[in-house]
Amino acid sequence: VQLQASGGGLVQAGDSLRLSCAASGRTSSSTTMGWFRQAPGKEREFVAGIFRSGGRPYYADSVKGRFTISRDTAKKTVYLQMTSLKPEDTAVYYCASGERIILSTLRSPQAYDYWGQGTQVTVSS
């Protein structure tokens, strides 16, 4: 499985961005997809995740109400729509996938099997 993340950039506070993560290889509608981010000097943190296609999404409290995760199974692509961006959202954003993830491990990077290369999001104040 290969994941290719794209869509990052430099924006101002309050702007929106949409990240995309295209998967190739052995994935299915039951694959769990997640978005994580890592700011300089900080640990990688969970942003959003979604189980099977049409499943309920889950979000970190810091992005709830501003970010939306969605997936297009036919295109093997997962999206992260980010609105009302804040300077503290600045980070490298990674998409990840896993086959054996349960709710208690959804927010743990160690639970995911495959990772994209990351895309930089910079929000200026």
Phi, psi and omega in degrees: 000132175237138180241133181237110180267146179206169174108355180290172179172187178255121181226170177264158177305135181095346179283176179236155174214152173237121176267146177235150177222109181264130181255144173226154182098208189277088174233162178217174179293344180269354179294134175279134179242142180219157172243134176233166175216155180218118177268158180305130178078005181239163178282157176293133183234150178291138176246307183201154179208154179216134181284238184288169177303128181085001180284166181289137177275156178231145185225153168291148181302327184292342183241356183301132181090346180245327182251148177225125175261140178211165180219145174245102185297321181298324180268357183052045183230138174243144184240154171229104177274121183244124178237167180047049184296146181239157177305327180288354174277354180298125183181171166271127182258132181240141169258154183211157178224155178204156183253340187238038183266135175243174187302321183290344181247000185304324185269002183261121179302329183294342182281345186267145185268323186230148183227145171279177186277348180094147177224134186279131173240123179236124181245118180266150181272000000 
